[in-house]
Amino acid sequence: MKITDALLGEHGAFYAQFDRLEETLPHTGSAAEVREQAALLAAALVTHAKLEDALLFDRMRSAGADEGLLDTMEAEHTTIAGLLISAQGSQDASAAREDLLEAVALAREHFSKEERLAFPLAESALGAGVLAELGVSWSQRRDVFLGDA
């Protein structure tokens, strides 16, 4: 499996979580509940971003892919993580909710850029063979068994 396919699959799981957060957060009155939701999202989303940076974007950069796009992708990872940290640290339910919903909105936009721009660039810059090798690395880091990958 190519790493881009694996990361797209992770995006699909995140979209369901984003939908649920956008549906429920406006009705959440407790800062503690919002902080818990931010922590749950951060646990998954930050590791997703770190894997993209370390496995895919670093390799794309080494292959001479568009530095500006890669810098933007990594900066957006940092911005989203910062919003999640802020939401987790807030004692004010409204502020925590605002930060978490902003993180979700930015993550949606970010995923769209990856799907439309970064992943197709990875295909052309690295090729299917390298993406498959990176898919094996992804599976090892995620402890996902791919069989005869």
C-alpha positions as CSV (number, residue, x, y, z in Angstrom):
1,M,0.0,0.0,0.0
2,K,1.3,3.5,-0.9
3,I,1.7,5.9,2.0
4,T,-0.6,8.3,0.3
5,D,-3.4,5.7,0.3
6,A,-2.8,5.1,4.0
7,L,-2.9,8.8,4.9
8,L,-6.0,9.3,2.8
9,G,-7.6,6.5,4.8
10,E,-6.7,8.3,8.0
11,H,-8.2,11.5,6.6
12,G,-11.5,9.6,6.1
13,A,-11.6,8.6,9.8
14,F,-10.8,12.2,10.8
15,Y,-13.6,13.6,8.7
16,A,-16.1,11.5,10.7
17,Q,-14.6,12.9,13.9
18,F,-14.7,16.4,12.6
19,D,-18.4,16.1,11.7
20,R,-19.2,14.8,15.2
21,L,-17.2,17.6,16.9
22,E,-18.9,20.3,14.8
23,E,-22.3,18.8,15.6
24,T,-21.8,18.4,19.4
25,L,-19.3,21.1,20.5
26,P,-21.8,24.1,20.1
27,H,-23.9,22.3,22.8
28,T,-21.1,21.5,25.2
29,G,-21.1,23.8,28.2
30,S,-18.2,22.3,30.2
31,A,-14.6,23.4,29.6
32,A,-13.5,20.0,30.8
33,E,-15.5,18.2,28.2
34,V,-14.1,20.5,25.4
35,R,-10.6,19.9,26.7
36,E,-11.1,16.1,26.7
37,Q,-12.4,16.3,23.1
38,A,-9.3,18.4,22.1
39,A,-7.0,15.9,23.8
40,L,-8.6,13.0,21.9
41,L,-8.3,14.7,18.6
42,A,-4.8,15.9,19.3
43,A,-3.6,12.4,20.2
44,A,-4.5,11.2,16.7
45,L,-4.1,14.3,14.6
46,V,-0.6,15.2,15.9
47,T,0.8,11.7,15.3
48,H,-0.7,11.8,11.8
49,A,1.0,15.1,11.1
50,K,4.3,13.9,12.5
51,L,4.2,10.8,10.3
52,E,3.5,12.9,7.2
53,D,6.3,15.3,8.0
54,A,8.9,12.6,8.8
55,L,8.0,10.0,6.2
56,L,6.4,11.7,3.3
57,F,7.3,15.4,3.3
58,D,11.0,14.9,4.2
59,R,11.3,12.4,1.4
60,M,9.6,14.7,-1.0
61,R,11.9,17.6,0.0
62,S,14.9,15.3,-0.6
63,A,13.5,14.6,-4.1
64,G,13.3,18.3,-4.9
65,A,9.6,18.7,-4.6
66,D,8.0,22.2,-4.2
67,E,9.6,23.7,-1.0
68,G,6.9,26.3,-0.6
69,L,4.1,23.8,-0.6
70,L,6.0,21.6,1.9
71,D,6.8,24.5,4.1
72,T,3.1,25.5,4.1
73,M,2.0,22.0,4.9
74,E,4.4,21.8,7.9
75,A,3.4,25.2,9.1
76,E,-0.2,24.3,9.0
77,H,0.5,21.2,11.1
78,T,2.1,23.5,13.7
79,T,-0.8,25.9,13.7
80,I,-3.4,23.2,14.1
81,A,-1.3,21.6,16.9
82,G,-1.1,25.0,18.6
83,L,-4.8,25.4,18.5
84,L,-5.4,22.0,20.0
85,I,-2.9,22.7,22.8
86,S,-4.6,26.0,23.5
87,A,-8.0,24.3,23.7
88,Q,-6.6,21.6,26.0
89,G,-5.3,24.3,28.4
90,S,-8.3,26.6,28.5
91,Q,-10.4,26.9,31.6
92,D,-13.0,28.9,29.6
93,A,-15.5,26.6,27.7
94,S,-16.2,29.2,25.0
95,A,-12.5,29.9,24.3
96,A,-11.7,26.2,24.3
97,R,-14.6,25.4,22.0
98,E,-13.5,28.3,19.6
99,D,-9.9,27.0,19.4
100,L,-11.0,23.4,18.9
101,L,-13.5,24.3,16.1
102,E,-10.9,26.5,14.5
103,A,-8.5,23.6,14.6
104,V,-11.1,21.4,12.9
105,A,-11.8,23.9,10.2
106,L,-8.1,24.4,9.5
107,A,-7.5,20.7,9.4
108,R,-10.3,20.2,6.9
109,E,-8.7,22.9,4.7
110,H,-5.3,21.4,5.2
111,F,-6.5,17.9,4.2
112,S,-8.1,19.3,1.1
113,K,-4.7,20.8,0.1
114,E,-2.9,17.6,0.8
115,E,-5.4,15.6,-1.3
116,R,-5.5,18.1,-4.2
117,L,-1.8,19.2,-4.2
118,A,0.6,17.5,-1.9
119,F,-0.3,13.8,-2.6
120,P,-0.4,14.2,-6.4
121,L,3.0,15.9,-6.1
122,A,4.3,13.0,-4.1
123,E,3.1,10.6,-6.8
124,S,5.1,12.5,-9.5
125,A,8.1,13.4,-7.3
126,L,8.6,10.0,-5.7
127,G,6.8,7.4,-7.8
128,A,4.7,4.4,-6.8
129,G,7.7,2.3,-5.7
130,V,9.0,4.8,-3.1
131,L,5.4,5.5,-2.0
132,A,4.9,1.8,-1.4
133,E,8.2,1.6,0.6
134,L,7.0,4.5,2.7
135,G,3.7,2.7,3.1
136,V,5.5,-0.1,4.8
137,S,7.3,2.4,7.1
138,W,3.9,3.9,7.9
139,S,2.4,0.4,8.7
140,Q,5.4,-0.3,11.0
141,R,5.0,2.9,12.9
142,R,1.2,2.5,13.2
143,D,1.6,-1.2,14.1
144,V,-0.7,-2.1,11.2
145,F,-0.3,-5.5,9.5
146,L,-0.3,-5.2,5.7
147,G,0.4,-8.8,4.9
148,D,2.6,-9.3,1.9
149,A,3.1,-5.6,1.4
